[in-house]
């Protein structure tokens, strides 16, 4: 007597797989941004001058417009003038105009600022280096990976994938 064919699992573990994917992307982004910033910490430093500092719309958050501080600066490398606008390797969005202005208050137009520039490509620059805001990406990515893995493990009932259904029995 032959066995009846196996029925497919009633549900596909989309939520835990999505959590795993998002976690991997967040963690990968945090690692990449941290690597860029730590590499830039070894770049030479030039003295730059702030040429513009303003708050620009940075998207929407809970039906409110978000604002992002934007700072432009110029700097000189080997008698060549360059301009840049990267504060750090982490896109800084604030949810209020007041928050953006608080950041901008540190950069009045005309102020001298240290600028780290890439010696192989001097037009590539950044003002702040170090891990800065990458830790939330690392934390969210790791938490998402752990949560996705736990839900995936719980959904299979701790048994081999073979004939086990996924979640509610």
N, C-alpha and C positions, 0 to 999 in steps of 0.2 A: 504494500500500500504506500503510495507516495504522499509526501507531506503537502499540505496546501501551501500555495505561494505566500511569501511574507507580505504582510501589508506594510505600506510605507508609514513612516512616523506621521502622527496626526498634525504635528506642528513643526515648523522649521525654526531653529533657534536664532531668529533674525536679531532680536534685541541684544543678546550677549555677543553675537558676532559684530554687530554695529559698535557696541562698547569697546570690543577689542580693537577694531579698526580705528575708531576715534582716539583711543588711548595710544595706539602705535603712532598715529599722526601727530598727536600733541607731544608725545615724548620725543619723537624724531625731530620735530620743529624746535623744541627746547634744546636738544643736543646740538643741532645745527647752529642755532642762534648763539648759544653759549660758546661753541667752537669759534665762530666768526669773531665774537667779542674778545675772547681770550687771545686769539691770534692778533687782533688789532692792538692789544695792550703792549705788544712787542714792536709796533710800528714807531717810526720816528715821530716826534711832536714838533709842530710849528705853532707860532703864535698867530691866531686868527682874530678877526674883528667882526662883531655882529653887525650885519647890514639891514636885517629886517626880522621882526619878531611879531607874529600875529596869531590869533586863534582862527582856525578854519573849520568849517563844518566837517565832522568826522563820522557821519552816519546817524542812524536813529537808534535810540535805546528806550524801550517802554513808552512809545509815543512822545518822546522828547528828543530834540536834536542833540547829538553829541558834538563835542568840540575837541579839536586836536591842536596842541601847540605846534607851530611851525616856526623854526628859527633858521635863517639863512646867514651864512658867514663867508668871508673871504680869507685866504691865507696864501702865503708865498713860499714856494719851494724852488730853489736854484734859479732865482730871478724870474720865475714864471708865476703869474697870479692864477689861483684856482678859486672856485666857489663850491660850497657844499650846503646841505640842509639836514644831514643825518645827525640827530642828537645821540642815538644809540642804535643797536641792531634790533631793538624791540619796538614795534610800532606802538606809540603811546597814545591811547584814546582816553579822553575823560568824558564823563557824562554831563558835565556842567561847564558853562562858560567861566564861572568863577574858578574852577579847578584848572582850566587851561591858562587863565590869567595868572594864577599862582605860580605855575611853572614858568611862564613868560617873564615874570617879574625878576627872575634870576638872570635874564639876558637882555638888558637894555641896549638899544641900538648904540653902536660906538664902543661897547665894552670889549676888552681884549679877552680872548678865550683860548685855551689849549686845544689844538686840533691834531688828532692822530691821523696820519696819512699813509697809504700803502706805498712803500718805496718802489715797487714795480709798476704801479699805476697811481701816480700822485693825485690824480683827480678823484680818487676814491678815498673818502675821509669819514671820520666819525669824531664826535666830541667826547662822549663818555664810553668807557670800556669796562669790562668786568661782567660778572654774572647778572647784575641788575635785576631785570624783570623776568628772567628765564625760569626762576624757581616755581612760579605758578604753573607754567607749562609742564615742567617735570612732575610736579605734585599731581596735577589733574590727569596727566597721561598715565602715571603709575596707578593712581586710584581707579581710573577707568579700566585699565588692564586687569587689575585685581578683581574688580567688581564683575567685569565681563567673564573672566575665568571662573569665578565662584558661581555665577548664575549658570554658565554653561555646564559646570560640573554638577551642580544641584539638579539641573534639568535632565541629566542623563541618569540620575538616581545613583550615581557612584558605581554603576555597573558598566561592563564593556558596551561599546556602541552597538554591537551585533543586533540583537532583537529588541533593545530597550526603546520604549517610546520616550518622547520628549515632553516633559512636564505633565500637566494634569492627567491622571489615569482615569 
